[in-house]
Structure formats: structure tokens, C-alpha cells
Amino acid sequence: MADVYNIEKNLKIDVPSDTTQVLLVAKYDILKHIRSKRLLAIGIILALVLALVTFLGTYNNPDPHDAAKFIGNYAGFVSIMIVIGVTLFAGDAIVSEFQGRTGYLLFPNPVKKSSLYAGKFLASVGIMSIVIVAYYLVAIVIGLAYTGNFTDLSIYSMLLAILYGAAATGVAFLISSVLKTSTASLVLTFFMLFLILTLVSSVFTLAGIKPDGELTFAGGTISDIMKTPYPVDSVTNLTEGGRFVFHQYAPGVGISVLVEIAWLAVTSSLGYIAFKRREMVS
């Protein structure tokens, strides 16, 4: 009996803690993105946007000492860049394990599905955050060189961009956990963030309802925070009798932060539930 006990003891495998598992999954997921050249692709896009905005900003800038307005030119493109980045880094993060059958190798390991999901989510948010920070750092350096000034608003805009990127990643993971193919997941993620949610916001705006709960509307704070004074809601009469009016709404910073946190929590939770219930099929 003692020999049997010793054999079982020697064969016992020490399973890493949940935190260690999450970090390991995140590490190797980031390496996967690097090997797939997706990081290189977003880097090229980032460089092209920076070059274009710098050229336009320096060519047509009535006040070369207004750092907020200068950096605001860069902030205006961040939302689009986040949509592209989230699509590349999170659009097929879950569905690829099922479609590529890599789940047959991954899922039987002594790793919790919650750790897998959290690790992949952390990797996507982390790499997207690195891209955003790099973009703003370059923009701030260019702004310092051109205007000679620095504005705290650029830091606020960067933090809002990171939060928006995390919330958008939640949407991508939910889609990726539900759909069956990587192509469908990538396409729907892009159009959901770039077009569909924006159209929903536009419909509410046309109806005279402020779309405070809509994600892409909340993301407008990324560029609006750079404006002084901060934009306010306005109504424009298009006819003399006031029969047709045009509503223009500005997202409030406080409520937008809460909305983005809510989207992040709800979509990532629903995505995990869908991932946990999903099984590999032949």
C-alpha cells in the first residue's frame, strides 16, 4: 500500500493557480497575435494615420500653439482605429479555437474555461491598450514639438480610449463566442462597432432621444474631451415654423464612463456564459 501511495504522490501534477493560468494564456495569445502579423498590420495602420493627421494638422492649423486642438486631430481617428484593432485582436479569439479544432488540444488540459476566457480577454485588451498608448505618446511628442505645449486633456482622452477599447472587446468576445466561423465573427464585429451601433445611435438622435446607453455614442467622449468648452446638446430648427428640427447630442463624460463599464461587464459575462456552454463538435 505504501508503494501505491508513493507512486500516486509522484504522479500528482501541481496545477497552476487561476491567476497563473490566466497570465499564461494571455502570454501565449499575445505571441499568437505577433506571429500572425496582426500586430504588424495595426502598426502600419497606426503609422499611416499618424503621418496623415500630422500632415493635415500642420498644414491647416490656425493656432500653432493650441496643443488641445492639435492633439484633438489625432483623437478624432482613435475610435476607428479601435474598431480595426478590436476586430483583429478579439474578433475571432474564441471561435478560432472551435473552427481550427485547437480546442481538442487546449480544452482537455487542467485549465479552467474561466481562466482561458479571462486570459484571452486580458491579452486582447492588453495589446489594444498598448497600441492606444503608443499612438497617444507619438501624438503628444509631435504636439510638443509643433506647439511647444502639453495638455492634460490628451491623457484623459487616452484613458477614455482604453476604456472604450475594453468595452468594444467585450462585444467582440460575445460575438466570437456565439458564431461558428472566424470570418463571420470578424465581419460582424467590424460592422457592429463601425456601422450597426452607430446607426442605432443615429435613429435615436433623429427621433429626438439622446442615445446615452449606446456604446459608440459614449465613445464620442474620446474626441469631445479635447474640445474647450466641452460640447453641449443643441437643437437647430430647419424650417421657420420649427416643424423640422435637427438634434445634436454630446455624450457626457461621467455617464459615458458608466455606460462603457456596463457594456464591458454585460458583454464579457454573456460571452463567457456562451463559451462555457459551447462544446467541440466534429
C-alpha positions as CSV (number, residue, x, y, z in Angstrom):
1,M,0.0,0.0,0.0
2,A,2.9,2.4,0.8
3,D,4.3,1.8,-2.7
4,V,1.0,2.5,-4.3
5,Y,0.7,5.8,-2.3
6,N,4.2,6.9,-3.3
7,I,3.5,6.2,-7.0
8,E,0.3,8.3,-6.8
9,K,2.1,11.0,-5.0
10,N,4.9,11.1,-7.6
11,L,2.4,11.2,-10.4
12,K,0.4,14.0,-8.9
13,I,0.5,17.1,-11.1
14,D,0.7,20.5,-9.5
15,V,-2.0,22.6,-11.3
16,P,-1.0,26.3,-11.5
17,S,-3.2,28.8,-9.7
18,D,-6.0,30.6,-11.6
19,T,-4.0,33.8,-11.8
20,T,-1.0,32.0,-13.2
21,Q,-3.2,30.2,-15.8
22,V,-4.8,33.5,-16.9
23,L,-1.4,35.1,-17.3
24,L,0.0,32.1,-19.2
25,V,-3.0,32.1,-21.6
26,A,-2.6,35.8,-22.1
27,K,1.1,35.5,-22.8
28,Y,0.7,32.8,-25.5
29,D,-2.3,34.6,-27.0
30,I,-0.2,37.7,-27.4
31,L,2.6,35.7,-29.0
32,K,0.0,34.2,-31.4
33,H,-1.1,37.7,-32.5
34,I,2.5,38.6,-33.1
35,R,3.2,35.5,-35.2
36,S,0.0,36.1,-37.2
37,K,1.4,39.5,-38.2
38,R,-1.8,41.2,-36.9
39,L,0.3,43.5,-34.6
40,L,2.4,44.5,-37.6
41,A,-0.8,45.3,-39.6
42,I,-2.2,47.6,-36.9
43,G,1.3,49.1,-36.5
44,I,1.3,50.0,-40.2
45,I,-2.2,51.5,-39.9
46,L,-1.2,53.4,-36.9
47,A,1.9,54.9,-38.7
48,L,-0.2,55.9,-41.7
49,V,-2.8,57.6,-39.6
50,L,-0.2,59.5,-37.6
51,A,1.6,60.6,-40.8
52,L,-1.7,61.7,-42.4
53,V,-3.0,63.6,-39.3
54,T,0.4,65.2,-38.7
55,F,0.5,66.5,-42.3
56,L,-3.1,67.8,-42.2
57,G,-2.7,69.3,-38.7
58,T,0.5,71.2,-39.5
59,Y,-0.7,72.2,-43.0
60,N,-4.0,73.7,-41.8
61,N,-3.7,74.9,-38.2
62,P,-4.8,78.5,-37.5
63,D,-3.3,78.4,-34.0
64,P,0.0,76.6,-33.9
65,H,0.2,77.0,-30.1
66,D,-3.1,75.3,-29.2
67,A,-2.0,71.8,-28.1
68,A,-5.5,70.6,-27.3
69,K,-6.8,71.4,-30.8
70,F,-3.7,69.8,-32.3
71,I,-3.9,66.6,-30.3
72,G,-7.7,66.6,-30.9
73,N,-7.0,66.0,-34.6
74,Y,-5.4,62.7,-33.6
75,A,-8.1,61.8,-31.1
76,G,-10.7,62.1,-33.9
77,F,-9.3,59.0,-35.5
78,V,-8.9,56.8,-32.4
79,S,-12.4,55.3,-32.5
80,I,-11.9,54.0,-36.0
81,M,-8.5,52.6,-35.1
82,I,-10.0,50.9,-32.0
83,V,-12.7,49.2,-34.2
84,I,-10.0,47.9,-36.5
85,G,-7.8,46.8,-33.6
86,V,-10.6,45.0,-31.7
87,T,-11.6,43.2,-34.9
88,L,-8.0,42.0,-35.4
89,F,-7.2,41.1,-31.8
90,A,-10.6,39.9,-30.5
91,G,-12.9,39.3,-33.4
92,D,-12.1,35.6,-33.6
93,A,-10.4,35.0,-30.3
94,I,-12.9,32.3,-29.2
95,V,-14.4,30.9,-32.4
96,S,-11.0,30.2,-33.8
97,E,-10.4,27.5,-31.1
98,F,-13.5,25.7,-32.3
99,Q,-13.2,26.2,-36.0
100,G,-9.5,25.3,-36.1
101,R,-10.1,22.4,-33.7
102,T,-7.3,23.6,-31.5
103,G,-9.8,23.2,-28.7
104,Y,-9.2,19.5,-28.8
105,L,-5.7,20.1,-27.6
106,L,-6.5,23.0,-25.3
107,F,-9.7,22.1,-23.5
108,P,-8.7,18.7,-22.1
109,N,-5.8,20.3,-20.2
110,P,-6.2,21.1,-16.5
111,V,-7.1,24.7,-17.2
112,K,-10.4,26.2,-16.3
113,K,-12.6,27.6,-19.0
114,S,-12.8,30.8,-17.0
115,S,-9.0,31.1,-17.0
116,L,-8.9,30.5,-20.8
117,Y,-11.6,33.2,-21.4
118,A,-10.1,35.7,-18.9
119,G,-6.6,35.1,-20.4
120,K,-7.7,35.7,-23.9
121,F,-9.7,38.7,-22.9
122,L,-6.7,40.1,-21.0
123,A,-4.5,39.6,-24.0
124,S,-6.8,41.3,-26.4
125,V,-7.4,44.3,-24.1
126,G,-3.7,44.5,-23.2
127,I,-2.4,44.5,-26.7
128,M,-5.1,47.0,-27.8
129,S,-4.2,49.2,-24.8
130,I,-0.5,49.1,-25.8
131,V,-1.4,50.2,-29.3
132,I,-3.6,53.1,-28.0
133,V,-0.9,54.3,-25.6
134,A,1.8,54.2,-28.3
135,Y,-0.5,56.2,-30.6
136,Y,-1.1,58.9,-28.0
137,L,2.6,59.0,-26.9
138,V,3.7,59.7,-30.5
139,A,0.9,62.3,-30.9
140,I,1.9,64.0,-27.7
141,V,5.5,64.1,-28.7
142,I,4.6,65.6,-32.1
143,G,2.3,68.1,-30.4
144,L,5.1,69.2,-28.0
145,A,7.5,69.6,-30.9
146,Y,4.9,71.6,-33.0
147,T,3.0,73.7,-30.4
148,G,5.5,73.7,-27.6
149,N,2.7,72.9,-25.2
150,F,1.2,70.0,-23.4
151,T,-2.4,69.4,-22.3
152,D,-3.8,67.1,-19.6
153,L,-6.8,66.5,-21.9
154,S,-4.7,64.2,-24.0
155,I,-4.2,61.9,-21.0
156,Y,-7.9,61.9,-20.3
157,S,-8.7,61.1,-23.9
158,M,-6.2,58.2,-23.8
159,L,-7.8,56.7,-20.7
160,L,-11.3,57.1,-22.3
161,A,-9.9,55.4,-25.4
162,I,-8.6,52.4,-23.4
163,L,-11.9,52.0,-21.6
164,Y,-13.8,52.2,-24.9
165,G,-11.4,49.6,-26.4
166,A,-12.1,47.3,-23.4
167,A,-15.9,47.6,-23.8
168,A,-15.6,47.0,-27.6
169,T,-13.5,43.9,-26.8
170,G,-16.4,42.6,-24.7
171,V,-18.7,43.0,-27.7
172,A,-16.2,41.1,-29.9
173,F,-15.8,38.3,-27.4
174,L,-19.6,37.9,-27.2
175,I,-19.9,37.7,-31.0
176,S,-16.9,35.3,-31.2
177,S,-18.4,33.0,-28.5
178,V,-21.7,32.7,-30.4
179,L,-20.8,32.5,-34.1
180,K,-19.4,29.4,-35.8
181,T,-16.8,30.7,-38.2
182,S,-13.9,33.2,-37.8
183,T,-14.9,35.0,-41.0
184,A,-18.4,35.7,-39.8
185,S,-17.2,36.7,-36.4
186,L,-14.6,39.2,-37.8
187,V,-17.1,40.7,-40.2
188,L,-19.9,41.1,-37.7
189,T,-17.6,42.5,-35.1
190,F,-16.4,45.2,-37.5
191,F,-19.8,46.1,-38.8
192,M,-21.4,46.0,-35.3
193,L,-18.9,48.5,-33.9
194,F,-18.4,50.6,-37.1
195,L,-21.9,50.7,-38.6
196,I,-24.7,48.9,-36.8
197,L,-24.4,50.6,-33.3
198,T,-23.8,53.9,-35.0
199,L,-27.0,53.6,-37.0
200,V,-28.9,52.8,-33.8
201,S,-27.5,55.9,-32.3
202,S,-28.5,57.9,-35.4
203,V,-32.0,56.6,-35.3
204,F,-32.4,57.7,-31.7
205,T,-30.9,61.1,-32.5
206,L,-33.3,61.6,-35.4
207,A,-36.2,60.8,-33.1
208,G,-35.0,63.4,-30.6
209,I,-33.9,60.9,-28.0
210,K,-30.3,61.2,-26.6
211,P,-28.7,57.7,-27.0
212,D,-26.9,57.7,-23.7
213,G,-26.8,54.0,-23.4
214,E,-25.3,53.3,-26.8
215,L,-21.6,52.3,-26.8
216,T,-20.3,54.1,-29.9
217,F,-22.1,57.3,-28.7
218,A,-20.3,57.0,-25.4
219,G,-17.1,56.6,-27.3
220,G,-17.5,60.1,-28.7
221,T,-16.0,61.4,-25.5
222,I,-12.6,60.4,-26.7
223,S,-12.5,63.3,-29.1
224,D,-15.0,65.6,-27.4
225,I,-12.9,65.8,-24.2
226,M,-10.2,67.6,-26.3
227,K,-12.6,70.5,-27.0
228,T,-12.9,73.6,-24.9
229,P,-15.6,74.4,-24.0
230,Y,-16.9,70.8,-23.9
231,P,-19.7,70.4,-26.5
232,V,-23.3,70.6,-25.3
233,D,-26.6,69.4,-26.7
234,S,-28.2,71.6,-29.2
235,V,-31.4,71.8,-31.4
236,T,-31.5,73.5,-34.8
237,N,-34.7,74.5,-36.5
238,L,-34.5,73.5,-40.1
239,T,-37.8,75.4,-41.0
240,E,-39.3,78.7,-39.9
241,G,-42.2,77.1,-38.2
242,G,-39.9,74.7,-36.3
243,R,-41.6,71.7,-37.8
244,F,-38.3,70.0,-38.7
245,V,-35.5,70.1,-36.1
246,F,-32.0,68.7,-36.1
247,H,-30.8,67.4,-32.7
248,Q,-27.1,67.3,-31.9
249,Y,-26.2,65.5,-28.7
250,A,-22.9,65.4,-26.9
251,P,-22.1,62.4,-24.6
252,G,-21.5,63.3,-21.0
253,V,-18.1,62.1,-19.7
254,G,-19.4,60.7,-16.4
255,I,-22.4,58.8,-17.8
256,S,-20.3,57.6,-20.8
257,V,-17.8,56.0,-18.5
258,L,-20.6,54.2,-16.6
259,V,-22.2,53.1,-19.9
260,E,-18.8,51.7,-21.2
261,I,-18.2,49.8,-17.9
262,A,-21.7,48.4,-18.1
263,W,-21.2,47.2,-21.7
264,L,-17.8,45.7,-20.7
265,A,-19.4,43.8,-17.8
266,V,-22.5,42.6,-19.6
267,T,-21.0,41.6,-22.9
268,S,-17.9,39.9,-21.4
269,S,-20.2,38.0,-18.9
270,L,-22.6,36.9,-21.7
271,G,-19.6,35.9,-23.8
272,Y,-18.2,33.7,-21.1
273,I,-21.6,32.0,-20.5
274,A,-21.8,31.2,-24.2
275,F,-18.2,30.0,-24.3
276,K,-18.7,27.8,-21.2
277,R,-21.8,26.1,-22.6
278,R,-20.3,25.6,-26.1
279,E,-18.8,22.2,-26.9
280,M,-16.5,20.9,-29.6
281,V,-18.3,19.1,-32.4
282,S,-16.9,17.1,-35.2
